[in-house]
Amino acid sequence: MPLQLRVYVPPHALIQHWLGVVRDAQTPPTLFRSALTELGRWLAYEAVREWLPTETTEVETPLGTCPATFISPATPMAVVPILRAGLALMEGILPVVPLANVYHLGLVRNEETLEPSCYLNRLPAQFPAEARVLISEPMLATGGSIEAAMKELTQRGLTPEQIRIISIVAAPPALQRLNQQFPGLVIYTAAIDESVNDHGWIVPGLGDAGDRAFGTF
């Protein structure tokens, strides 16, 4: 069976609660940032469930010896936030994957053509063969920016199966684009909205996640 894009919307009450907070146009930037932190935390928790490599050893408790399982340091982990908005999820993501390196990728979308351009690239020249990477990108709208990010990562030795995306809201155009280009990719998102308008905004969405998080309206 050919590989296909997989999208998970975890039915977690806390994820849905904080999604409601970020959707609300009356939420101030301070609370908006806190909500994105919580969404980053819970979506990352779901994304790495049964995906993080582990190793078993023995430890001495105060009363005896017992087996213990730890995250394996042998498999390199990385997080790639897509600037700016991807930074707002990082405070929640990093405690879930404390051994991960962070590589920043700055993309800006032309508001007329809706095509992205890169202004900052701190990705390594090559990822280790066994690396696993989380991409932090709150909004998957037209799919242009996330497609550009995926191309940068796959050109550096990663396969789509080694990458998982953490998003707050996704829309059909982005999901269709990713399915065509990167089958095998896995996405964890709090919601899949119905459409994207002529300006490339997700509807109903939550507005511009970067502007709302950093108060730059």
Summary of the structure (lengths in Angstrom):
residues: 217
radius of gyration: 17.8
end to end distance: 46.6
largest distance: 66.8
contacts: 693
relative contact order: 0.19
helix: 32%
strand: 30%
